[in-house]
Amino acid sequence: MYLNDNPTDLIEGHSYPPHRYYTNFIKQEYYDLLLEFFPPDELFKDEEPETRKNGQRPHWRRFMCIGDLAGSEVLRSYLIELNQLPLIWRNFARFMLEGDEYKKFI
């Protein structure tokens, strides 16, 4: 099922993906810097699940995580320290994890 033109479907959990409603989330200048200073490959680990929820086909991806993982032991092997990220990514992560603007956006 895909989103129709009703954004409340996202809130009510009827549809996926929500991406079409996310516009101008990051200014182009910051996006360019995030790309230029992308975290090094060694911070990512391979994830090759044999199964996925909701009937999705398994697929390979590179993955890492930061932040509080309480209750998520599966993710612990992907955990990195925030200070391992390039400065622009540390600032972006702090904005996402701690900033009021993102909380209001969500």
MDTraj code that builds the backbone (N, CA, C; nanometers):
import mdtraj as md
import numpy as np

residues = "MET TYR LEU ASN ASP ASN PRO THR ASP LEU ILE GLU GLY HIS SER TYR PRO PRO HIS ARG TYR TYR THR ASN PHE ILE LYS GLN GLU TYR TYR ASP LEU LEU LEU GLU PHE PHE PRO PRO ASP GLU LEU PHE LYS ASP GLU GLU PRO GLU THR ARG LYS ASN GLY GLN ARG PRO HIS TRP ARG ARG PHE MET CYS ILE GLY ASP LEU ALA GLY SER GLU VAL LEU ARG SER TYR LEU ILE GLU LEU ASN GLN LEU PRO LEU ILE TRP ARG ASN PHE ALA ARG PHE MET LEU GLU GLY ASP GLU TYR LYS LYS PHE ILE".split()
xyz = np.array([
    [0.0848, -0.1175, 0.0000],
    [0.0000, 0.0000, 0.0000],
    [0.0894, 0.1239, 0.0000],
    [0.0542, 0.2242, -0.0772],
    [0.1302, 0.3474, -0.0853],
    [0.0456, 0.4633, -0.0373],
    [0.1138, 0.5722, -0.0002],
    [0.0419, 0.6908, 0.0453],
    [-0.0439, 0.7481, -0.0649],
    [-0.1609, 0.7879, -0.0291],
    [-0.2405, 0.8658, -0.1229],
    [-0.2129, 1.0125, -0.0939],
    [-0.2995, 1.1010, -0.1335],
    [-0.2742, 1.2430, -0.1132],
    [-0.3188, 1.2933, 0.0232],
    [-0.3439, 1.2044, 0.1170],
    [-0.3909, 1.2431, 0.2492],
    [-0.2791, 1.2211, 0.3515],
    [-0.2104, 1.3304, 0.3953],
    [-0.1003, 1.3142, 0.4908],
    [-0.1427, 1.2523, 0.6232],
    [-0.2714, 1.2591, 0.6584],
    [-0.3146, 1.1995, 0.7852],
    [-0.3013, 1.0478, 0.7811],
    [-0.2932, 0.9880, 0.6616],
    [-0.2702, 0.8437, 0.6527],
    [-0.1401, 0.8058, 0.7223],
    [-0.0408, 0.8930, 0.7113],
    [0.0877, 0.8673, 0.7759],
    [0.0702, 0.8607, 0.9274],
    [-0.0006, 0.9558, 0.9820],
    [-0.0220, 0.9615, 1.1265],
    [-0.1059, 0.8429, 1.1729],
    [-0.2046, 0.8063, 1.0947],
    [-0.2937, 0.6973, 1.1328],
    [-0.2352, 0.5603, 1.1026],
    [-0.1183, 0.5576, 1.0385],
    [-0.0501, 0.4315, 1.0140],
    [-0.1082, 0.3472, 0.9037],
    [-0.1799, 0.4068, 0.8097],
    [-0.2420, 0.3301, 0.7023],
    [-0.1497, 0.3047, 0.5836],
    [-0.0493, 0.3881, 0.5667],
    [0.0275, 0.3822, 0.4431],
    [0.1766, 0.3973, 0.4677],
    [0.2525, 0.3610, 0.3660],
    [0.3973, 0.3711, 0.3677],
    [0.4419, 0.3853, 0.2244],
    [0.5386, 0.4592, 0.1898],
    [0.6325, 0.5365, 0.2708],
    [0.5896, 0.6823, 0.2887],
    [0.6379, 0.7467, 0.3928],
    [0.6013, 0.8859, 0.4181],
    [0.6859, 0.9868, 0.3411],
    [0.7861, 0.9413, 0.2679],
    [0.8883, 1.0291, 0.2105],
    [0.8337, 1.1394, 0.1210],
    [0.7232, 1.1179, 0.0551],
    [0.6745, 1.2195, -0.0376],
    [0.6325, 1.3478, 0.0330],
    [0.6101, 1.3432, 0.1652],
    [0.5717, 1.4621, 0.2388],
    [0.6913, 1.5350, 0.3001],
    [0.8076, 1.4795, 0.2887],
    [0.9274, 1.5414, 0.3455],
    [0.9961, 1.6229, 0.2369],
    [0.9728, 1.7521, 0.2363],
    [1.0358, 1.8398, 0.1386],
    [1.1114, 1.9495, 0.2126],
    [1.2212, 1.9915, 0.1545],
    [1.3044, 2.0982, 0.2122],
    [1.3455, 2.0670, 0.3557],
    [1.3666, 1.9413, 0.3832],
    [1.4045, 1.9001, 0.5190],
    [1.5459, 1.9469, 0.5535],
    [1.6361, 1.9388, 0.4558],
    [1.7744, 1.9820, 0.4738],
    [1.8061, 2.0843, 0.3656],
    [1.8637, 2.1968, 0.4052],
    [1.9045, 2.2962, 0.3068],
    [2.0116, 2.2361, 0.2163],
    [2.0096, 2.2741, 0.0902],
    [2.1007, 2.2166, -0.0084],
    [2.2471, 2.2303, 0.0332],
    [2.2859, 2.3442, 0.0903],
    [2.4253, 2.3647, 0.1291],
    [2.4696, 2.2621, 0.2348],
    [2.3803, 2.2285, 0.3271],
    [2.4142, 2.1298, 0.4294],
    [2.4121, 1.9881, 0.3725],
    [2.3199, 1.9635, 0.2845],
    [2.3153, 1.8338, 0.2170],
    [2.4462, 1.8081, 0.1427],
    [2.4938, 1.9093, 0.0713],
    [2.6206, 1.8962, -0.0014],
    [2.7362, 1.8662, 0.0931],
    [2.7388, 1.9322, 0.2089],
    [2.8444, 1.9064, 0.3069],
    [2.8325, 1.7661, 0.3664],
    [2.7102, 1.7219, 0.3936],
    [2.6906, 1.5863, 0.4448],
    [2.7421, 1.4828, 0.3448],
    [2.7194, 1.5076, 0.2164],
    [2.7710, 1.4165, 0.1142],
    [2.9231, 1.4224, 0.1054],
    [2.9771, 1.5433, 0.1084],
    [3.1222, 1.5600, 0.0962],
    [3.1968, 1.4927, 0.2109],
    [3.1418, 1.5008, 0.3300],
    [3.2072, 1.4455, 0.4488],
    [3.1323, 1.3230, 0.5007],
    [3.0900, 1.2381, 0.4083],
    [3.0171, 1.1175, 0.4454],
    [3.1020, 1.0316, 0.5390],
    [3.0423, 0.9693, 0.6413],
    [3.1201, 0.8876, 0.7349],
    [3.1998, 0.7789, 0.6625],
    [3.3183, 0.7481, 0.7140],
    [3.4026, 0.6466, 0.6496],
    [3.3388, 0.5077, 0.6518],
    [3.3712, 0.4314, 0.5511],
    [3.3126, 0.2984, 0.5323],
    [3.3323, 0.2062, 0.6524],
    [3.4446, 0.2195, 0.7206],
    [3.4718, 0.1270, 0.8315],
    [3.3765, 0.1454, 0.9501],
    [3.2996, 0.2541, 0.9530],
    [3.2008, 0.2726, 1.0594],
    [3.0732, 0.1916, 1.0347],
    [3.0554, 0.1456, 0.9123],
    [2.9352, 0.0698, 0.8762],
    [2.9635, -0.0799, 0.8832],
    [2.8610, -0.1552, 0.9152],
    [2.8703, -0.3012, 0.9129],
    [2.7664, -0.3546, 0.8159],
    [2.7961, -0.4710, 0.7606],
    [2.7017, -0.5354, 0.6702],
    [2.5848, -0.5929, 0.7482],
    [2.4687, -0.5798, 0.6909],
    [2.3504, -0.6451, 0.7448],
    [2.2895, -0.7267, 0.6316],
    [2.2821, -0.8562, 0.6526],
    [2.2268, -0.9467, 0.5522],
    [2.1207, -1.0351, 0.6169],
    [2.0030, -0.9776, 0.6448],
    [1.8998, -1.0565, 0.7125],
    [1.8458, -1.1679, 0.6229],
    [1.8169, -1.2802, 0.6827],
    [1.7572, -1.3906, 0.6072],
    [1.6088, -1.3678, 0.5847],
    [1.5447, -1.3006, 0.6793],
    [1.4025, -1.2700, 0.6663],
    [1.3801, -1.1262, 0.7105],
    [1.2683, -1.0701, 0.6671],
    [1.2276, -0.9360, 0.7082],
    [1.0793, -0.9375, 0.7382],
    [1.0362, -0.8442, 0.8208],
    [0.8954, -0.8397, 0.8603],
    [0.8061, -0.7933, 0.7453],
    [0.6792, -0.8161, 0.7613],
    [0.5756, -0.7728, 0.6670],
    [0.5935, -0.8277, 0.5261],
    [0.6537, -0.9460, 0.5138],
    [0.6664, -1.0098, 0.3833],
    [0.7664, -0.9460, 0.2895],
    [0.8510, -0.8571, 0.3420],
    [0.9516, -0.7940, 0.2577],
    [1.0625, -0.8928, 0.2235],
    [1.1154, -0.8813, 0.1053],
    [1.2290, -0.9657, 0.0671],
    [1.3537, -0.9174, 0.1394],
    [1.4397, -1.0081, 0.1833],
    [1.5656, -0.9671, 0.2460],
    [1.6533, -0.8920, 0.1463],
    [1.7286, -0.7990, 0.1949],
    [1.8258, -0.7298, 0.1106],
    [1.9451, -0.6880, 0.1945],
    [2.0575, -0.6781, 0.1311],
    [2.1826, -0.6430, 0.1952],
    [2.1897, -0.4919, 0.2101],
    [2.2438, -0.4448, 0.3225],
    [2.2669, -0.3025, 0.3405],
    [2.3841, -0.2786, 0.4346],
    [2.4375, -0.1584, 0.4286],
    [2.5426, -0.1132, 0.5199],
    [2.4722, -0.0344, 0.6289],
    [2.5121, -0.0535, 0.7543],
    [2.4327, -0.0034, 0.8648],
    [2.5213, 0.0371, 0.9806],
    [2.4814, 0.1440, 1.0518],
    [2.5397, 0.1822, 1.1796],
    [2.4317, 0.2529, 1.2579],
    [2.4508, 0.2662, 1.3878],
    [2.3541, 0.3414, 1.4662],
    [2.4259, 0.4149, 1.5785],
    [2.3602, 0.5172, 1.6278],
    [2.4096, 0.5969, 1.7397],
    [2.2932, 0.6180, 1.8342],
    [2.3236, 0.6590, 1.9554],
    [2.2176, 0.6951, 2.0490],
    [2.1840, 0.5848, 2.1473],
    [2.0715, 0.6026, 2.2121],
    [2.0252, 0.5116, 2.3167],
    [1.9644, 0.3871, 2.2523],
    [2.0195, 0.2723, 2.2855],
    [1.9706, 0.1463, 2.2286],
    [1.8982, 0.0606, 2.3320],
    [1.8482, 0.1238, 2.4362],
    [1.7779, 0.0485, 2.5397],
    [1.6693, -0.0377, 2.4767],
    [1.6745, -0.1659, 2.5052],
    [1.5755, -0.2578, 2.4530],
    [1.6019, -0.3062, 2.3112],
    [1.7164, -0.2724, 2.2561],
    [1.7473, -0.3113, 2.1176],
    [1.8818, -0.3832, 2.1097],
    [1.8915, -0.4960, 2.1732],
    [2.0174, -0.5711, 2.1728],
    [2.0635, -0.6074, 2.0325],
    [1.9721, -0.6290, 1.9409],
    [2.0071, -0.6644, 1.8034],
    [2.0923, -0.5551, 1.7398],
    [2.0657, -0.4304, 1.7738],
    [2.1373, -0.3181, 1.7131],
    [2.2717, -0.2894, 1.7784],
    [2.2969, -0.3458, 1.8942],
    [2.4181, -0.3126, 1.9691],
    [2.5462, -0.3348, 1.8885],
    [2.5503, -0.4353, 1.8045],
    [2.6730, -0.4619, 1.7273],
    [2.6964, -0.3556, 1.6199],
    [2.5963, -0.2726, 1.5909],
    [2.6092, -0.1657, 1.4913],
    [2.6380, -0.0296, 1.5548],
    [2.6439, -0.0247, 1.6875],
    [2.6585, 0.1003, 1.7603],
    [2.7976, 0.1597, 1.7421],
    [2.8018, 0.2898, 1.7134],
    [2.9280, 0.3640, 1.7107],
    [2.9143, 0.4817, 1.8060],
    [3.0266, 0.5405, 1.8402],
    [3.0270, 0.6596, 1.9243],
    [3.0064, 0.7824, 1.8362],
    [2.9325, 0.8775, 1.8848],
    [2.9044, 0.9985, 1.8087],
    [3.0329, 1.0682, 1.7649],
    [3.1357, 1.0679, 1.8504],
    [3.2604, 1.1373, 1.8164],
    [3.3389, 1.0695, 1.7036],
    [3.2951, 0.9532, 1.6571],
    [3.3586, 0.8876, 1.5434],
    [3.3129, 0.9472, 1.4103],
    [3.2033, 1.0212, 1.4140],
    [3.1491, 1.0807, 1.2919],
    [3.2204, 1.2114, 1.2580],
    [3.2268, 1.2462, 1.1288],
    [3.2766, 1.3782, 1.0916],
    [3.1921, 1.4877, 1.1588],
    [3.2499, 1.6032, 1.1812],
    [3.1847, 1.7109, 1.2559],
    [3.0463, 1.7457, 1.2011],
    [3.0318, 1.7595, 1.0713],
    [2.9019, 1.7954, 1.0137],
    [2.7964, 1.6899, 1.0474],
    [2.8365, 1.5629, 1.0525],
    [2.7438, 1.4549, 1.0862],
    [2.7136, 1.4520, 1.2359],
    [2.8119, 1.4859, 1.3191],
    [2.7846, 1.4952, 1.4636],
    [2.6809, 1.6026, 1.4902],
    [2.6985, 1.7174, 1.4238],
    [2.6031, 1.8270, 1.4424],
    [2.4639, 1.7874, 1.3928],
    [2.4584, 1.7209, 1.2797],
    [2.3303, 1.6762, 1.2254],
    [2.2639, 1.5749, 1.3200],
    [2.3424, 1.4804, 1.3715],
    [2.2883, 1.3805, 1.4640],
    [2.2359, 1.4465, 1.5909],
    [2.3099, 1.5423, 1.6434],
    [2.2622, 1.6125, 1.7632],
    [2.1311, 1.6857, 1.7343],
    [2.1232, 1.7484, 1.6187],
    [1.9997, 1.8167, 1.5792],
    [1.8835, 1.7183, 1.5760],
    [1.9065, 1.6014, 1.5175],
    [1.8004, 1.5015, 1.5049],
    [1.7636, 1.4412, 1.6402],
    [1.8620, 1.4137, 1.7226],
    [1.8377, 1.3455, 1.8494],
    [1.7922, 1.4390, 1.9606],
    [1.8397, 1.5637, 1.9575],
    [1.8167, 1.6530, 2.0706],
    [1.7373, 1.7783, 2.0381],
    [1.7280, 1.8135, 1.9103],
    [1.6672, 1.9403, 1.8725],
    [1.5156, 1.9417, 1.8784],
    [1.4607, 2.0535, 1.9188],
    [1.3156, 2.0702, 1.9249],
    [1.2531, 2.0808, 1.7857],
    [1.3272, 2.1386, 1.6898],
    [1.2718, 2.1554, 1.5553],
    [1.2339, 2.0210, 1.4937],
    [1.3194, 1.9217, 1.5067],
    [1.2907, 1.7909, 1.4485],
    [1.1730, 1.7246, 1.5203],
    [1.1693, 1.7366, 1.6510],
    [1.0566, 1.6797, 1.7266],
    [0.9243, 1.7414, 1.6821],
    [0.9239, 1.8720, 1.6588],
    [0.8025, 1.9397, 1.6118],
    [0.7679, 1.8925, 1.4701],
    [0.8700, 1.8740, 1.3875],
    [0.8490, 1.8279, 1.2501],
    [0.7809, 1.6914, 1.2494],
    [0.8308, 1.6009, 1.3343],
    [0.7736, 1.4674, 1.3430],
    [0.6359, 1.4745, 1.4045],
])
top = md.Topology()
chain = top.add_chain()
for i, resn in enumerate(residues, 1):
    res = top.add_residue(resn, chain, resSeq=i)
    for name in ("N", "CA", "C"):
        top.add_atom(name, md.element.get_by_symbol(name[0]), res)
traj = md.Trajectory(xyz[None], top)
